[in-house]
């Protein structure tokens, strides 16, 4: 965790066929948090996600992934 302030990992993307557009809402969320002074890491869903989170534990994680219906889930 950062000594300068809150540390958040925004988890974006997804494994569904409609994943192409799903990183955009995560990017918007990460940008808004950064503008509020929060240290943010944007992480795509994938095989390296869990090891990376275990190695660099965020203070908070915010999933922003696309469901099979194509709608972004907070």
N, C-alpha and C positions, 0 to 999 in steps of 0.2 A: 504494500500500500504506500502511496506517495506521502511524503512528509509535508507537502505543500497544500494538500486539500484532498477532497474525496476522489476516489479512484473507481471508475465504473468500466466494465467491459460490456459493450453492446454486442449481442450475438445476433447476426443477421444471416440471410440466405436461407437455405433449406435443401432438402434432398429430393423434393418432389419435381415432377417434370416442368412445373410452371415456376421454377426457382429463378429464372432469368431476371425477372423484375423485382424479386424480393429483397436484394441488398439495398435498394433505394430508400425504403422507409427507415432502415437501420442507419444509413448514412445521414439522413435528415435528423434522426434522433441524436446521433453522436454530435452533429454540428450544433444542435440546440444546447446540448449539455456543455460543450466546449465554450460556447458563448456565455454560459452562466458561470464559467470558471472551474468547471469540473475536468479533471484529467480523464481522458477517455481512450480506450482501445477498442477499435472495431474489429470483431473477429467473425470470420465466415464459418458456417457449420461445415465440418469435414472431419476426417480421421485424425487430424492433429489438434483439434479443438480441446478435447479433454486433457491430454498431456500438457498443453500450453496453459490451461486454466489451473491445473494442479501445480505447475512450476511457478507461475506468477499469479497467485491468488488475488483477485480483485476484491475491493471492499464491498462491491455490489455487482451483480450482473443483471442485464436487462435483455431478455429474449425478444427479438423482433423478427419473427420468421413467418414464412408463408405456409398456410395450412393447405391441405389438399383441395379445398374449395377455391383457392386462389386469393383469399382474403388475408391481409396481414394480421397476425395475432400479436397483441402486446405482451 
